[in-house]
């Protein structure tokens, strides 16, 4: 059993019972039990403002050019009018809106996720959502909304790590993340993205005056990472001091300007969360850095060539040199065109692109700057940084007059630290990303001292070397005894081709040069593919052990597209085909990826993604760039069927004044009982009251799925009455629009059942549970899995066979591995002794859906 410290490794303070350690390559609770944390990203729809998915062009530019931008209130989950009133919204204020009107359904969605067995949420938000009004101006209404949603996550028993998300920098460069004003600060004209091919935008594809967003090719958005806007912005963000020293704004280099605003915005959110109380460490255990950081141009050997490490090539693929010229409005011929097929990217000719004089770099006559001072945003640009000029020409990388590249390897070297030191080849992660991490987590620790740094590097890149530091200089120890590697993994072939193939390849091995030819990386047959995926995930986990130390690994993103085979499971593109509802191929594909996290890999994950409400549809996917990976979709709901789900869902709650999680038997899993012939329920699916029989620890009765459980009705207390029978119930669980009804007038939410209670929603009949948990769910047989929640001893590995519903767990456990509560005393069974320590059990999530 892992040994845990008695005091905080960060502050030296005594530790509360909810504290989660990161030791012996695992998450470990205060009872020394190994915790396996698994869940989902909440939510993919958080990339865009509420009601503004990426395909909508109407008002897209106008909202940010003429106003303060769009609000993200309603992301990731919508709240009810009463909950919004708690935020202090006045009648008619912008807070009172949403796709669901007054029926915000955060509780419904969170109960569904918990019922699937999830205990961990990667909580998605963007820099733009926090600071869209302008530099240093934060959207406090959105932050209050976010805190309310986080409080609900805590009520439902989730642990959370925060994700400041981005893809290809910003919505205005074809992705999401940074505010609009960051592009202007970098001297760009965002309206010129499409004409110069500096970025491809979903809502402008193929051209702004005749957009056809439905024709936006799958995954082509990812090529924006290798286009001029994203390449430049990430270079400035991470390495502006080295490669753009003339770009000075407000007296500092553009690198420091951008990074300080990003870090300050996230730190401001952390401060507000701390001020709200009850969330840090009890619910929010850590923070991701900026999602999937990109190197930009850092490390390019020759800007005249497409680098061999550029794995994603689809559509037009200009070299950096060609992008420079396009950015200044110059026509470029013979730009490579690539298709992506079953055997990966394939060159398919070339194209000519003519911006017709349109420039990415903003015309100084059109910019709102006088003497370098911006009229709206207020920054002051240095005289040396003249608008309208390509900043890479400003730094001598190329000569626009003759269109010549002067220094093709300009971005390959790290500038020396002194006059006597030669320049050397740059290492992006060590030279530029690691210093950013130190600044980022240093700022966050001022408000969240015990945070777990979830270290995430560019996709498939090992983490920085963090296991060696100077003991005499605490500032060199970024982790401070707490850490997690939150790398991402996708089955690239399935993701790109939208098809589960009979063959696959060891993509990680190819990228890391393990094969003399990619041919040798090919894997044929399901068994070989699954084995390869597990081996690849094992390599990523080993990266953590080698470079960070004995810390856990969580796969922060893992998943599959749901529109496989030209939307076969949706009935085809018109929804009328014979395959409607057939997710068998999806189950194979997703199970193969999640199988990789089982066995001796033994890791947690947060699947990408869950999208609530209006944001998921068969036509538009997750509402962002045509991606469609959500585990649940409104269009997949059943409106009827043989299983109607007549009983209620009980949502776990704990009111103030109730016994603590360490004084009660709070290890409740899903407890359900089969519907009997004499069960009475109304035709609308609302259940009548039934007498709940106590469940004895260790007994296996009905649909109970834990070895020691109580129904969650017992965990509810109201302000008016100490009665344990009050509960929240779900009417008509076959509908995602069902509402939670309470049998009381008010439940105090200031003290709830904490995440360590391992409580799950309780269903009083199997049909009710099955109907609610599967309605709208896609490929659920793959992601609703048996796995160990908390283990006494050391888990060696486990296997879950979804075809036979067989689970095997191997644990190394000895006589000293007894898990006791440090402050939990229970009456002794032996009359000769007065008290004994209350023991903690090993707990396994056994999925009702595979057995009921």
N, C-alpha and C positions, 0 to 999 in steps of 0.2 A: 504494500500500500504506500502511495507517495507520502513523503514526509512534508508537512506544511509548517511554515514559520508561525510563531505565536504572535508576532508583531508585524506590522506593515513593512515590507522591504523598501518602501518609498519614504514613508514619514516616520516609521518607528512606533506608530500609535497602536494601541490594542485594536483587535479586529472584531467587527460585528459578525453575527451569525450568517448574514447574507453574503459575506465576502467570497469572491471566486478567485482562487489562486491559478497561476499558470506555472506548474512545476512538472518535472518528469515527463515532459512532452504531452501533457494533458491539462485540461481544465479540472480543477479539484475544488470541492466545496469544503466547508469548515469541519465536516465530519471525516475528511480525508477520502471521501468517495470520488472516484473519477467520474466526471460529467461529460457525456457526449452531447454536444449541442448541435441541433439540426433544425433548419427552418427554411425561410424564404426571404427574398427581397421584397420590401414593402415601400413603395409600389413602383412599377415601371412607368406608370403614368405621371409620376412626380417630375419627370424631365421637362414637362411643358406646363404653362399656366393653366388654371382650371378652365375647361371649356375651349381650349385653344390647341388641339392636337396638331401635329406637324404638317398635315396635308392642307390646312386652311391658310390661304394667302390673304384673304380679306382682313384688313386691319393689322396684318402682321408687322409691317414696317411703321405704319402710322402711329400705333400705340407707343412705340419707343422713341420715335422721332419728335412727336409733338407733346407727349405726356410723360408720365413717370413709369410707363411700362405696365405690364399686366400682373395682376395679383395671382399668387399660388394658393390662396386660401381655399381649402377643399382638398388639397393634396397632403398626404397620400390617401386619407379617408375623410369623408364628409361627416359633419356633426349635425345634430338636430338644432332647431331654432332655440330651444331652451339652453342647449350647451353653448351656442354662440352668444346668447344673452349673458352667460356667465363671463364672457370675455369683455363685457361692457359695451357691446354694439348697440347703437341707437336704432330705432325703427327706421327702416329704409336705407340703412348703411350697407355698404358693399358686402359686409360679412354674411348677409342673409340671402344667400343664393346657392345654387348648386344643381347638378343634374337630377338630384332626388328631392328637390324642394326642401320641405321641412322634415323629411324622413331620412336624415343622414343615418347610415347603417354601419357605422364603425363596429358596433357590438356584434352584428351579424357576421361580418367578415372575419373579425378576430376570433369569434367562437368557431367558425369553420376551420380556420387555420390551426387552432388549438386541437380541434377534433381530429385533424389529420395527423396529429402527433408532433407538431412543430413546437419547439421551445425557444428558438432563436430567430430574431428578426434583424436583417440588415436594413436600416431605416434610411431611405433615400430622400435626399433634399439637394438643392443646387445653390450655388453661390448667387445666381441670379435671383432666386426666390428671396434671399436675405437682403440683397443690396441693389435691387433693380431701380430704385428711385434715383440713385446717384452715388458718387464716391462718399463713403462714410455715413450714408443715410440708410438706416435699416428699417425694414418693414416689420414694425413691432406687432401689428395685428396678425400677420402671418406667424410670427414667432409664438404668440399666445395660442394661436390655433394649433401649432405644432406641439406645444407643451401639453395641451389637452389631449391630443391623440396619443402622445407618449404616456400620459397618465392612464389612458384606457389600455394601452399595451401592458402596462404594469398590472392593472386590474385583472387582465386575462392571463397573467402568469408568465409573460414573455421576458426573456433577457434580450437586450438590444445592443447593437453596435451601430454607430452613426456613420453614414456614408455621404460625404460631400461629392455628389456625382457629377461627372462630365463625360461627354463623348465628343471628340474632335473640337474641343474648346467651348463651343457656344451654339445656341439655337441658330444664330446668325451666320455660322459657318457650317451649317448642315448637321449639327448635333445638339448638344445641350450643355449647360454648365454656367459659363461666365456671363456677366451682364453685358448689355449692348454697348455701354460706354467704354468698355475695355478696348473694343476695336477702334473707336475714335481716338482713344488715348495713344494707340499704337500707330496712328496716322492712316488708317484704312477707311475706305468708303464701302460700307457693308452692302450697299445696293449693287456693287459691281462684281459680286461673287460669281454669279452664273456666267456672265459675259466673258470673264477672264479665266473661267474654270479654276479659280482659286478655291472654290468649294462647290459642291453640288447640294442644292436645297430641295427637299421633298416637295414643298409647295410651289416651287418655281420650275420644276422639271417638266419638259426639257428646256422651255424658255418661259420667262415671266409673263409675256403677253398672251401665251396660249398654253397654260400649264395643264399637264395631264398627270397628276400625282399618282393615279392608279397604275400608271405605267412605270413608276420608279422601280428599277431593278432591285431584286432582293440583295441585301447586304452591300450595295454599292456605296452606301453612306460611309462604310469603313475606309474607302479609298480617300476620303477627305484627310486622313492622317498623312497621306503622301502628296497632298496638294498645298499650294503656296500659303494660304491663310493659316491653316493649322500648323504647318511646319514653322512658319515665322513666329506665331504667337507662343508656341511652346518653347521655342528657342529663346525668345525674349523673357518669358516667365522664369525659366530655370537657369539660363546662362547669358542673360543680356549683358552682364558686366564684362564677360569675356569676349563676346562676339558682336555686341552693339554698344560699345562704350560711349558713343556720341549721342545715344538716345537718352537724354536727360529730361525729366519732367518733375516739376515741384522740387528741383534741386537734388534729385536722386536718380540713379539709373532706373530705366524702365523695369528691370528685373525686381528691384526693391520696391518700386511703386506697385506693381501688380501683386507680388507676393505679400506685401504688408496688408493690402486691402483684402486679399483672400483670407489670410490668417486672422486678421482682426475681425472679419465678418463671422467666421466659424467660432472664434473665441468669444465673440459677443453672444452668439447663440448659447454657448456653454455657460456663460455667466448668467443668462436669463434662466436656463434650466436649473442651475445651482440655486438661484434666488427663489425659484418655485418650490424647491424642497422635495425630498422623498423619491427622487428619480436617479440621481447619480449613485452608482454602485449597486443600489437596490434593484434597478432595472437596466439602466445604461451602464454597461461594463467597459466599453471602449469606443475608440474612434478609428475609422479608416482615414488614410490620407486622401488626397484627390484621386478620384477613380481612374484606373488604368492610365497612369501618367505616360506621356509620350516624350520621346527624346527630341522631337522636332528635327532640326538639321544637325544636331550634335552627333559627331562621329562619322558623318558622311565622308567617304574616302575621295569621291570625285563627283561633283554636282552635275557633271555632264552625262552621267550614267545612272540607270536605275540600279540601286544597290542589291546585291544578291539576297540580303536579309529581308527585303520587302516581299513578304509572303503573299499579301493580298494585292492582286492586280486584276482589275475588272473595269471594262469600259476604257475610256481614254486614260493613258498613263504617261503623262509628261515627265521628263526628267526635271530636276530642280532648275537647271539652266533654262529649259524651255518655259518653266513656270515663271522665272524671273522676267522673261521677255513678254509673256502673256500678261503679266501683272502691269506692264507699262503699255499695254494696248497693241503690242506687235503681233502680227499674224505668224503662226508657227505651222510648218508643214511636217508631214511624216511623224506625227506623234503616234506612238505605239497604241494599238487597240487590243485588249485582252478579253477573252471569254473565260468563264470558270465552269468546267465540266466535271465528270465523274473522276477524272484523273488529275484534277487540279487546274491551275491557270494555264491557258494556252493562247499563244500569240495568234491573232486573227487579223493581220493586216495593219493598216495605219490610217490616220485621219488628219485633216487639216483643221485648225481652229483659228478663227479670226475674230478677235474682240472688237475690231473696227474702231480702234482708238480709245475704247473704254478702259480706264485704268483702275486698278485696285487702290492705288494711293490717292488719297483725297486731294482734290484741287484746292489750293490755298484760297482761291476766290470764293469757293463754296463753303469752306470751313468757318465755323463760328468762332474764330480766334483773331483777336486784335493784339498785336505786339506779343504774340505767343500765349495770351491769356484766353482761355475758353469762356465764352459768354454765358454758357449754361452750367458747365460742370466746374469751372473755376480753376482748373489746373493751369500752370505756366510752363510752356515748353521752351527749352533752351534755344537760343538763336541758331546754334549749329545744326539743329534738327529741323530742316526745312521741309514743310509739307509738300506733297506732290512728287517727291523723289522716292524711288525704291530705297529702303534703308540698307539693303545689301550693296547697292551701288554707292550709297553714302559712305560705306565702310570699305569700298575698294575691291569688293569681291568680283565685280564685273563692270564693264564699260558700256553703258546704254548707247553711247554715240556710235559705236561700232558693233554692238551686241556681242562683244567678246567676253569670255570668262577669263579673268586675270589670275585668280587663285582658286583652282578647282578643289584643292584640299583644305580650304580655309577653315572648315568646321571639324577637321580631323584632330586638331591639336588643342591641348589645354595650355593657355598662356602660362608662362613661368611665373613663380612667386617672387622672383628677384632677378636682377640683371645678370647674375652669375649662373643662373640655372637655365638649362636648355628647355625648349618646349618639348612636350611629350604627347603621345597619343592620349586622347581623352577617354575617360571611363565615365559614362553618363551617371550611372547609379552612385558611384563613390564620389565623384567630383561635384555633381550638381544636385542629384536627388537627395543624397544623405544630408547635406547641409540644410536643405529645405525641411527635411523631416525633423531635424533638431530644432529649428525655429518654430515649426508648426506644433510639435508636441510640447515644447517649452511654454508656448502661449496657452495651450489648452490646460496644462497642469496647474496653472495659476487658479483655475476654477474647478478642475477635476483632478486632484492630486493622485488619486488611486487608479486612474484610467489605465486600461490595457491598450498599448499601441498595436493596432492591427496593421502589420506592415504589408503593403501591397506595392509591387514593382510593375514595370511594363510587362505585358502578358508573356508568360513563359520565361521571364528573366529571374534568375536567383535573387534573393534579398541581398542587401549590402552586408558587409562583414560587421556584425554587431556583437560577436562573442569575444572580442578583444578590445579592451579599453584600459585607460590609465587609472588604477585605483586611487591615485593621489589627486586626480582631477575628476570629480563626479560629473562634470558637464560632458565628459566623453562617453558616459554610459547612457545611451539613449533609452534603453529598455528599463533600467533600474529594477531588475528582477521581475518584470511583468512584460509579457509580449505574446504575440500570435502572428503567424504567417497567413495572410488572407489572400493567397494567390487565386487566380481564376483558371478554369478549364472548360473548354468546349470541344466536342467532337467536331472538328472543323469541316470534315467532308459532309456530314449530315447537315451542319449549319448552312453551308454554302450551296449544296445541291438540293436541299429540301427533300431528301430521299434517304431512307435507311437501306444502305447497300449491303450486298453479300460479301463485300471486301472493304477494307479500310487501311489506314497506314499509321505508323508510329510518327505522328507529326512532331512531337517534342524531340524525338531522336534525330529526325531529319534536320530540324532547326539547330540542334546542338552538334551536328557533324558526326553522328555516331555511325553513319552508313556511307560507304564509298559511292553508292548510288541509291537514289530514292526507291529504286525497284526492290531493294532488299528490305525496305521498311514496310512493304505491303503485307497485310494480314488478311487471310481468307477464311470466311466462316464465322458464325456468331461466337463460337467458343474462343477462337484465336483473337477476335476483335475485343471481346470482354477482357481477356487476359492482358492484352496490350494496353487497354485503357487503365486497368488497375496498376500495371507496371509504370505507366507514365505518371499517374498520380502518386505512386510510391517515390518516384524520382523527385517530384516537386516537394513532397514531405521531407525527403532526405536533404534537399536544399536548405530547409529550415534548420535541421539538426546541425548541419555543417557550418552554416554561416551565422545563425542566430543563437544556437544553443538548444537546450532541452525545453523547447516551448511547443505548444500545440499548433497544428495547422487546421485551418478552416478554409474550405473552398468557397470564396466569397460569391462567385458566380459559377453556376453549372446548370445546364439545361439543354433543351432541344426546341427547334421550331415546331409549331403545331400545324402549320399549313403544308404538311408533307404531301408529295405526289399531287401537286396542283390542287390542293385543298380537297382531297378525296374525302376526308372525314367530315367535311362540311357539306357533302353532296355536290362537290365541284364548285366552280366559280359562280354558277347560277343557283346553287343550293338545291338543285333538283335531282342530283345524281343518286345512284344506289348506295354509295358508301357512307351516307350521312350517319354520324355517330360511331363509325368504325375506327377506333383508335388503337387497333392491335399493333400496327407498325410503330406507332408512337411509344407504346408500352415497351416494345423491344429496344428501341433506341434510347429512351430515358433510363430504363432499367440497366442497360449496359454502362451508362455513365455513372449511375449511383451505385451499381455493383462495384465499381472501381474504388469507392470510398469505404466499402466494407472490407472483410478479410483482414489481412495483416496491415493494410493501410490504416483502417480504423480511425477515420477522421470525420469531423463535422462538416456541415455545408449550409449555405443559404442559396436555394435554387433561384435562378432568374426565370420567372418573376411571378408576382401576383398583381393583377390589376382589378380594381373595384369598379362597380357601377358601369357608367356609359363608356368607359375607356377601352373595353374589350369588345371586339366584334369580328365576325368572319370576314367582313369586307376590308376593314382597316387594321386588323390585328390589335396591337397594344396601344395604338394611337400615336406611334412615333416611328417615322421612317419605314413603315411597312413591316416592322418587326412583329412577330406573333409567337411569343414564347410563354404566355401566361398560363398558369395551371387551371385557371377558372375563367369562364367567359359567359356573359349574359346570354349570348346567342346559343349556348349549349344547354340552357335550362330546359327541363321537361315541364310541360304544362299539365301533364296527366300521366297515367300509367298504373300498373298494378300495385306499386308501392306508393302509398299516399302519405305515409308518415303522420300518424294520428296523435302522437304524444309530443310532449314538450321538451325543449332543450333547456337545461339549467346552466346558466352562466355563472361561473364561480365569482363570488364576491366575499369580502369580509368587511364588516363595519367597525367603527372605532369602539374600543372597549371590549372587543371580543378577545378570546384567548389567542396568544401568539402562535405563529406557525410552529414554534418549537415546543409548545405545550399540548397541542392537539395532534391527532393522527392525520396530518395533512398530506399524506402521500397518496391521495386519491387519484386514480386513473379514470378512464371512462368506465362508468358503471351503468350498465343497461340491463333491462329485463325483458324477456320476450313478451309480446302482446298475447293476452289470453282471451279466451272466447267471451268472457264476461267483462272485458275492458269496455268502459263507456266513454265515448267521445262524441263531440258534436260533429256535424257534417263538415264544418269549416276547418276541421283539424285541430281545434283547441281542446286540450285534454281536460277532463274533470279531475278533481282532487282524488288521489289515491293514497292509502296509508303506506308509508315507506318502512320496510323492515330493515332492521340493523344488519350490517354485514360484519361477520366476525373476521378478525385478522387471520389470514391464512386460508380462509374458505374460498372455494371456487363455486360461485352460485350464478346461475343464469348467464348473463353476458358480461359478468365482471371480468376485468382484464388485468388486475394487479393482485399481487398476493396479499396485500394489506390495504384495504380501501374503505372509504366511507363515501356516501353520496354527498355531493356538494351542496345540497339543500342545507346540510348541517353547518355550513360555513357562512351562512348569511345572517346578518343582524341588521335590524332597522333602528332608527333613532327613537321611534315611538314604542317599540316593543322588543324585548330580548328574545322573542320566540325564534327558534332555529328553523322554522318551516317556511319562512318567507323566501321567495326565489324569483328570478326572472325567467319567463317562459317564452318560447318561440311559437307563434301562431303559424300554422300551415308550413311546416318545414320544407315542403317541396318547392317553395318559392324563395328566391333570393330577396324578394321584396317584402318578405315576412317581417313583422315587427316584434320587438321584444316588449312584452307586457309585464309590468310588475304588480304584485299583489299588495304593495304598500305604497305610501305616498312619497317617501324619500329614503334613500340609502346613503349613508355617509360614505364618501369615497376617499376620505383622508387616510384610511388605514385598511389595506386590502390583504388578501392572501398573496404572499410574495412569490417570486419566481421559484424559490427553493422548495416551495410546497409541492411542486410537481403535480398540481391539480389540473384536471382536464374537464371539459364539459361533460355533464351527466345526462344521459338519455334514458327515459323510462320504458322505451320499447325499441326493439331492434329495427322494425320498419321505420320508425321515426328517425333513428340515427342514420340508417342507410340512405334514406331519401334525402335528408338534409346534407350529408357529407358528400354524396355523389352528384347531386343536382348542380349542373353547370361545370362540374370538375372534368378535366380532360386528362386521359392517361393516368388516372388515379391509382391503378393497380401497380404502377411503377414507383410513385413517390409516397404513397401511404405504406410505410415499411415498418417491420419490426426492427427494433434496435435497442441497445442498452441505454437507459436514461442516466442511471447512476450506479456505479459498480463498486462494491467492496472488494478490495484487492486490486489487481492490475489486469485489465482486459488484454488478452493476447490477440484476439480477433473474433469475428463473428460472421456468419453467413445467413442470408435470407433468400430463400428460393420462392419466388412469387408464383411459380407454376404449381408448386405442391403446398405452399403455405407452411414451409418448414423453416424453423429458426434454430441456429446453433450458436452458442456463446461459449468461448473458452476464456477462463479466468485463472490467473495465478494467484492463489490465496493461501495464506499461512495462519498459524495461530495468533500472530500479532496483528492481523489485519482486521480486527474488530472495529467497526465504525461506531463510535459513541458520540452523542451530543455532549459538547463540553459543559453546557449549562442545563441540559435536559435531564431531570431526574424523574423516575417513574416509581410508583409503589412496587415493592418487591413481591415476587410470587412466593418466595420463601418466607414463612412467618418468623423465622429466626433472625432475619435481617430487616432493617427498617426501610432502606432504599437501595435501588440498583440503578446503574446507568441505563438510560434509554438507548437501545441499539438502533442504528440506521440500517435498512435493508438494501440489497441490490434491487434495482427496479428496472423492469424491461417494458417498453411500450409494445403491447400486442395489438395490432390493428384490427379493430372490430370488423372493418369492411372485408377482410379476407376470411373471416370465420363466421360471421352472422348469417 
